[in-house]
Amino acid sequence: MGDYEDSTAFLGEWGLFQLPIFILLSLSSVPSAYVGMATVFVADIPPHHCKIPHLNSSYGSLNLNLSIPPEEVRGKIILSRCHRYKEVNVSNGRFGNETESCLDGWDFSKERYISTIVTEWNLVCDDAWKAPFTVTVFFFGVLIGSFISGVISDRYGRKVIFFTAMAVRTIFSLVQAASNSWEMFCVLYFIVGMADISNYCSAFILGCEILSKSSRITFAIIGVCMSYATGYMLLPLFAYYIRNWRILLTALAIPGFLYIPTWWYIPESPRWLLSQGRAEEAEAIIRAAAKMNGVTPPEVIFKQSDCDQVLEKNDQARKVHYSWTDLLKTTNIRNITILNMIIWIVISMTYYGLSFNTPNMDGDPYLNCLIAAASEAVGYSLTWFFVRYTTRRFTLSFSLLLCGALLLLIRFIPEELNVLILTLIMTGKSGVSGAFAFVYLYATELFPTVVRNMGLGATSMASRIGSLCSPYIAYIGTYNKILPYILMGGITIITGVLSLLLPETKDEELPELISQVKPLKL
């Protein structure tokens, strides 16, 4: 069988076949953004203090200064969130100087939210760790989903896993909205995380395999990433008008049902069908595509005998077994693997750390979240420009150094200059968002064909370490709003410098064998 690109070149770059697939697969990334980011609002911690039963207190009632001690948080004096004075005379409502924990629960401010999972299950004080851990559970699901989705996709097809994952994500998100305990919420969020990354990855692979070579960068950066940013921008709009976490999750899940009719418009990957020896099915898809594009296909596109040869070659290739240890086999590939894992960890930690830290920023959290999402769109657009007109090393290092430098600069900006601080944060987020979109392409070009999937799997798994840590980086911001930026900025700058060690790959042949991996630029 000849080269697939040559065999299907008669279809053209764009047509009535490619354009709907480009749009539909890109739009499937919209829910991926708000499913993971929803905890910015769903798990936010409203102002709160101990409940004082005999006062029939609601948040902000008078006379609370007599029953609740003050504490300093982020430079401000507020009522203690976890302690109250002990009553010395219950009948007269007199309080002593000794303190105790909130034995009767908490009163939460309803100024911003009707309810969150924090107010629903009192995830504060001794249970405060549960709110960021909720996000960690989601990313554990993403980690597991990254492993199993590839195996299932290779065995049963891209289309099957794409629609199955979307159905699971939609249905379990609806069930999650009806959770009656924090534990149930976390278990369901774990499943949603697995389905979310499975849907995202299968859409990405399906698009790259169906669309032509020249369209893939546009699909990956402009199509998928810009759709992700669009979903991110929709989140604060939904959250602004829906202040109840259960209704918000329901509203965010419902759009998943809109994809049911697309089963008849998105085909299976012809490349995957050919790899399974199903030449007739692959050819039927390509002939249907030719009809939609108004072109005449050749009499024979794929031969079954050629597919049989491919299957035979695949069987022979399996006999030359490559394992994860081959990513450390030689000095060159070992350096590439370790350095990529470090870069992916830091990018993921900084990206999600900035995203989840939105409620801790000064100003309106809904507007801040919307601006953060818009900054991603700017970052993706600039990355697409850099990919086309600059070197790979410059694109990655510039994005990381820009982000790190701006985050560190926040430390020296007076607190009253809120607009300037917000501008620095969002510009930095544009940089790290662009880097996040770019590293997938760069890693594909750095790892050799024989272990490319394993290389991407290893680096993707490493990135989950960063995402698992990110909610705790953001949680620090509830006590010290500058420290998260110092941590993320410093580490990102170091990583930006380290990225300059990676070899250049633009306009060069992809390495096929481990021996062809380039050394670092020392």
C-alpha positions in Angstrom: 0.0 0.0 0.0 1.3 3.4 -0.9 1.6 6.3 1.4 -1.8 7.2 2.9 -1.3 10.9 2.2 -0.6 10.2 -1.5 -3.5 7.8 -1.8 -6.0 10.4 -0.5 -4.4 13.6 -2.0 -7.1 13.7 -4.6 -9.6 14.8 -1.9 -7.9 18.2 -1.6 -7.0 20.1 1.6 -10.5 21.5 2.4 -13.9 20.6 1.3 -17.4 19.7 2.4 -16.0 16.5 4.0 -13.1 18.0 5.9 -14.7 21.2 7.1 -17.6 19.7 9.2 -15.2 17.2 10.7 -12.8 20.0 11.6 -15.6 22.0 13.2 -17.4 19.2 15.0 -14.2 17.6 16.5 -12.9 21.0 17.5 -16.2 21.9 19.2 -16.1 18.7 21.2 -13.3 20.3 23.2 -15.6 23.0 24.5 -17.0 20.8 27.4 -13.5 19.7 28.3 -12.7 23.2 29.5 -15.6 23.8 31.8 -15.8 20.2 33.2 -12.4 20.5 34.8 -12.5 24.2 35.6 -16.0 24.2 37.1 -14.5 23.7 40.6 -13.3 27.3 40.4 -16.9 28.2 41.3 -18.4 24.9 42.4 -15.7 24.4 45.1 -15.1 28.0 46.0 -14.9 28.9 49.7 -17.3 31.8 50.6 -16.5 34.0 53.7 -17.7 32.2 56.8 -17.6 32.1 60.6 -18.8 29.9 63.4 -22.5 29.6 63.9 -23.8 31.1 67.2 -27.1 29.3 67.9 -28.7 31.5 70.5 -28.0 34.6 68.4 -29.9 33.0 65.5 -27.1 34.5 63.5 -26.8 34.8 59.8 -23.5 35.8 58.1 -22.6 39.3 59.1 -25.0 39.7 62.0 -24.3 42.3 64.7 -22.8 41.4 68.1 -20.6 38.7 66.5 -17.5 40.5 67.7 -18.5 39.5 71.3 -18.7 35.8 70.4 -16.1 35.3 67.7 -12.4 36.3 68.0 -10.7 38.2 65.2 -7.9 36.8 63.0 -5.7 38.3 60.3 -5.9 36.8 56.8 -4.0 38.3 53.9 -3.4 41.5 55.8 -7.1 42.0 56.7 -8.7 41.5 60.1 -11.8 39.3 59.9 -13.9 37.2 62.2 -12.3 33.9 62.9 -13.4 31.2 60.5 -12.7 28.2 62.7 -13.1 29.3 66.3 -15.5 31.1 68.7 -15.4 32.1 72.3 -16.7 29.7 74.9 -19.9 30.7 76.6 -19.5 31.2 80.3 -23.2 32.0 81.0 -25.6 30.5 78.5 -28.7 32.2 80.0 -27.1 35.7 79.6 -25.2 34.9 76.5 -21.9 35.9 78.0 -18.6 34.7 76.5 -15.2 34.2 78.1 -11.7 34.6 76.5 -11.2 30.9 75.9 -12.0 29.6 72.4 -13.4 26.5 70.9 -14.0 25.0 67.5 -17.3 25.6 65.6 -19.3 23.0 67.4 -22.6 24.1 65.8 -21.4 24.5 62.2 -20.8 27.6 60.2 -22.7 30.5 58.7 -21.6 31.2 55.1 -21.9 34.4 53.2 -24.5 34.2 50.4 -23.4 37.4 48.7 -21.7 35.5 45.9 -23.1 32.0 45.9 -26.4 30.3 46.9 -24.4 27.1 47.5 -21.1 25.4 46.7 -19.9 22.0 47.7 -18.0 23.7 50.5 -21.2 25.2 52.0 -23.1 22.0 51.3 -20.8 19.7 53.2 -18.9 22.2 55.4 -15.5 21.7 53.8 -13.7 24.2 56.0 -11.4 24.3 58.9 -10.5 20.6 59.8 -12.0 19.5 56.5 -10.6 22.4 54.4 -8.2 19.9 52.7 -11.2 18.3 51.0 -11.9 21.2 48.6 -8.5 21.1 46.8 -8.4 17.3 47.1 -11.7 17.3 45.1 -9.7 18.7 42.1 -6.9 16.2 42.8 -9.4 13.4 42.5 -10.5 14.7 39.1 -6.9 14.7 37.9 -6.3 11.2 39.2 -9.2 10.2 36.9 -7.5 12.1 34.0 -4.3 10.2 34.8 -6.0 6.8 34.6 -8.0 7.9 31.5 -4.8 8.8 29.7 -3.6 5.2 30.0 -6.8 3.3 29.2 -8.2 5.5 26.5 -5.2 4.9 24.2 -5.4 1.1 24.6 -9.1 1.0 24.0 -8.8 3.4 21.1 -6.2 1.3 19.4 -8.2 -1.8 19.8 -11.8 -0.7 19.2 -11.4 2.4 17.1 -11.3 6.2 17.5 -14.9 6.8 16.9 -16.2 4.3 19.5 -14.1 5.7 22.3 -14.9 9.3 21.3 -18.6 8.9 21.6 -18.5 6.5 24.5 -16.4 8.9 26.5 -18.6 11.8 25.7 -21.7 9.8 26.8 -20.0 8.8 30.1 -18.9 12.3 30.8 -22.4 13.7 30.2 -24.3 11.1 32.1 -22.0 11.0 35.1 -21.8 14.8 35.3 -25.6 14.8 35.6 -25.5 12.2 38.3 -22.7 14.1 40.1 -25.1 17.1 40.4 -27.3 14.9 42.5 -24.5 13.8 44.9 -25.7 13.4 48.5 -22.2 13.3 50.0 -18.7 14.6 49.3 -17.4 11.1 48.9 -20.0 10.4 46.2 -19.2 13.6 44.5 -15.5 12.7 44.3 -16.0 9.2 43.0 -18.2 10.5 40.2 -15.7 13.3 39.5 -13.0 10.7 39.1 -15.1 8.9 36.4 -15.8 12.2 34.7 -12.1 12.9 34.7 -11.4 9.6 33.0 -14.1 10.2 30.4 -13.0 13.8 29.8 -9.4 13.1 28.8 -10.5 10.1 26.8 -12.9 12.2 24.8 -10.3 14.9 24.3 -7.5 12.6 23.2 -9.7 10.6 20.9 -11.0 13.7 19.2 -7.5 15.0 18.8 -6.3 11.7 17.3 -9.3 11.3 15.1 -8.9 14.8 13.6 -5.2 14.4 13.0 -5.8 11.1 11.2 -8.7 12.2 9.0 -7.4 15.7 8.1 -4.5 16.2 5.7 -1.0 16.8 6.9 -1.0 20.6 6.3 -4.3 21.0 8.3 -3.1 19.3 11.4 -1.3 22.2 13.1 -4.3 24.4 12.4 -6.6 21.8 13.8 -4.5 21.2 16.9 -3.8 24.8 17.9 -6.6 26.9 16.3 -9.4 24.2 16.2 -9.0 22.2 19.4 -7.2 24.8 21.6 -9.4 27.7 20.6 -12.5 25.6 21.2 -11.1 24.8 24.7 -10.7 28.5 25.4 -14.2 29.1 24.2 -15.5 26.5 26.7 -13.4 28.2 29.4 -15.0 31.6 28.5 -18.5 30.1 28.7 -17.9 28.8 32.3 -18.0 32.2 34.1 -21.0 33.2 32.0 -22.9 30.1 33.2 -21.6 30.5 36.8 -22.6 34.2 36.9 -26.3 33.5 36.3 -26.4 30.1 38.1 -25.2 30.5 41.7 -26.3 27.0 42.8 -23.7 24.4 42.3 -26.1 21.6 41.5 -28.0 23.5 38.8 -24.7 24.8 37.4 -23.3 21.3 36.9 -26.6 20.2 35.3 -26.5 23.2 32.9 -22.9 22.4 32.0 -23.7 18.7 31.3 -26.7 19.1 29.1 -24.9 20.4 26.0 -23.3 17.0 25.7 -26.5 15.6 24.4 -26.2 17.9 21.3 -23.5 15.6 20.0 -25.8 12.6 19.6 -26.7 13.4 15.9 -23.0 13.8 15.0 -22.6 10.0 15.2 -23.8 10.0 11.6 -21.5 12.8 10.5 -18.1 11.8 12.1 -16.6 8.7 10.4 -14.2 6.2 11.8 -10.5 7.0 11.1 -9.6 5.4 7.7 -6.0 5.1 8.9 -7.1 3.0 11.8 -9.3 0.8 9.6 -6.4 0.2 7.3 -4.2 -0.7 10.2 -6.8 -3.3 11.1 -6.9 -4.7 7.6 -10.4 -3.3 6.9 -9.6 -1.8 3.5 -13.2 -1.9 2.1 -14.6 0.2 5.0 -11.7 2.7 4.7 -12.3 3.0 1.0 -16.0 3.5 1.4 -15.3 6.5 3.7 -12.9 8.0 1.3 -15.3 7.5 -1.7 -18.1 9.2 0.3 -15.7 12.0 1.1 -14.8 12.4 -2.6 -18.5 12.6 -3.5 -19.0 15.4 -0.8 -16.0 17.3 -2.2 -17.1 16.9 -5.8 -14.0 15.1 -7.0 -13.7 11.8 -8.8 -11.7 9.1 -6.9 -9.4 6.6 -8.6 -10.8 3.2 -9.5 -8.8 1.6 -6.7 -7.8 3.6 -3.6 -6.7 0.9 -1.1 -6.0 -2.8 -1.9 -6.8 -5.5 0.6 -3.6 -7.3 -0.3 -1.6 -4.2 0.7 -3.5 -4.1 4.0 -2.5 -7.7 4.6 1.1 -6.7 4.1 0.7 -3.9 6.6 -0.7 -6.3 9.1 2.2 -8.6 8.5 4.6 -5.8 9.0 2.8 -4.9 12.3 3.1 -8.4 13.5 6.9 -8.4 12.7 7.2 -5.0 14.4 5.6 -6.4 17.6 8.3 -9.0 17.7 10.8 -6.2 18.1 9.4 -5.3 21.5 10.0 -1.8 22.8 9.3 -1.0 26.5 9.2 2.1 28.7 12.8 1.4 29.7 13.8 2.2 26.1 13.0 5.9 26.9 16.1 5.7 29.1 18.2 3.4 26.9 20.8 5.9 25.5 22.1 9.2 26.8 20.3 11.2 24.1 16.8 9.8 24.6 17.3 9.7 28.3 18.0 13.4 28.4 15.1 14.2 26.1 12.7 12.1 28.2 13.7 13.5 31.6 13.9 17.1 30.4 10.5 16.8 28.7 8.9 15.4 31.8 10.2 18.3 33.9 8.9 20.8 31.4 5.5 19.2 31.2 5.2 19.0 35.0 6.0 22.7 35.4 3.7 23.8 32.6 0.8 21.8 33.9 1.3 23.0 37.5 1.6 26.7 36.4 -1.3 26.6 34.0 -3.8 24.9 36.4 -2.4 26.8 39.4 -3.2 30.1 37.7 -6.6 28.9 36.6 -7.7 27.6 40.0 -6.2 30.7 41.8 -8.8 33.0 40.0 -11.1 33.3 43.1 -8.2 34.5 45.2 -7.5 37.4 42.9 -8.7 40.9 43.7 -11.8 41.9 41.8 -14.8 40.1 40.5 -14.0 36.3 40.1 -16.4 35.9 37.2 -14.7 38.7 35.3 -11.3 37.5 36.2 -12.2 34.0 35.0 -13.5 35.4 31.7 -10.3 37.4 31.2 -8.2 34.4 32.0 -10.0 32.4 29.4 -9.7 35.2 26.8 -5.9 35.3 27.6 -5.7 31.7 26.6 -7.2 32.5 23.2 -4.5 35.1 22.7 -1.8 32.6 23.8 -3.0 30.0 21.3 -3.1 32.5 18.5 0.4 33.7 19.2 1.7 30.1 19.4 0.2 29.3 16.0 2.1 32.4 14.6 5.3 31.4 16.3 5.1 27.7 15.2 4.9 28.9 11.6 7.5 31.6 11.6 10.0 30.9 14.4 12.1 28.0 15.7 10.7 25.4 18.1 13.3 26.3 20.9 12.4 30.0 20.7 8.7 29.3 20.9 8.9 27.2 24.0 11.5 29.1 25.9 10.0 32.5 25.1 6.5 31.4 26.3 7.9 30.1 29.6 10.3 32.9 30.3 7.6 35.5 29.6 5.2 33.8 32.0 7.8 33.3 34.8 9.2 36.9 34.6 5.7 38.5 34.7 4.6 36.3 37.7 7.7 37.2 39.6 7.3 40.9 38.8 3.9 40.9 40.7 5.9 40.7 44.0 7.2 44.3 43.4 3.8 45.9 42.3 1.9 47.8 45.0 -1.2 46.0 46.1 -3.5 49.0 45.2 -2.5 48.7 41.5 -5.0 45.9 40.9 -5.4 46.4 37.1 -1.6 46.2 36.6 -1.4 43.0 38.7 -4.3 41.5 36.8 -2.6 42.4 33.4 0.6 40.7 34.5 -1.1 37.6 35.6 -3.2 37.3 32.4 -0.3 38.0 30.1 1.7 35.3 32.0 -1.3 32.9 31.6 -1.2 33.6 27.8 2.4 32.5 27.8 1.9 29.2 29.7 -1.3 28.4 27.8 0.6 28.7 24.5 3.4 26.6 25.9 0.8 23.9 27.0 -0.6 23.8 23.4 2.9 23.7 21.9 4.6 21.0 23.9 2.4 18.3 22.3 3.8 19.2 18.8 7.4 19.6 20.0 7.4 16.2 21.9 6.0 14.5 18.8 9.0 15.8 16.8 11.6 14.9 19.5 10.7 11.3 20.2 11.5 8.6 17.6 8.7 6.7 15.9 9.5 3.4 17.6 8.7 4.9 21.1 6.8 8.0 20.2 3.6 6.9 21.8 5.3 5.8 24.9 7.3 9.1 25.0 4.1 11.1 24.8 2.4 8.8 27.3 5.3 9.3 29.8 5.4 13.1 29.5 1.6 13.3 29.6 1.6 11.2 32.8 4.3 13.5 34.2 2.2 16.5 33.5 -0.5 15.0 35.7 1.9 15.3 38.7 1.8 19.1 38.1 -1.9 19.2 37.8 -2.3 17.1 40.9 -0.2 19.7 42.8 -1.9 22.8 41.2 -5.0 23.0 43.5 -2.7 23.2 46.6 -0.7 25.9 44.9 -3.9 27.8 44.5 -5.0 26.9 48.1 -1.9 28.8 49.4 -3.4 31.9 47.8 -6.3 31.9 50.4 -3.6 32.8 53.0 -0.9 34.6 51.0 -2.0 35.8 47.6 1.6 36.6 46.4 3.3 33.3 47.4 1.7 31.2 44.6 3.0 33.6 41.9 6.5 33.5 43.4 6.5 29.7 43.4 5.1 29.4 39.9 7.1 32.2 38.5 10.5 31.0 39.8 10.0 27.4 38.7 8.7 28.5 35.3 11.8 30.7 34.6 14.1 27.9 35.5 12.2 25.5 33.2 12.3 28.1 30.4 16.1 28.2 30.6 16.3 24.4 30.7 14.1 24.2 27.5 16.9 25.9 25.6 18.8 22.7 25.9 16.3 20.9 23.6 17.4 20.3 20.0 15.8 22.2 17.1 13.3 20.1 15.1 11.5 22.5 12.8 11.4 21.5 9.1 13.5 18.4 9.9 12.7 14.7 9.3 11.2 13.0 12.3 13.6 10.5 14.0 12.6 6.9 13.3 15.0 5.0 15.6 16.4 5.6 19.0 19.8 6.0 17.6 18.6 9.0 15.5 17.5 11.1 18.6 19.5 14.3 18.7 21.7 15.3 21.7 20.9 18.3 23.9 22.3 21.7 23.0 24.9 22.0 25.7 
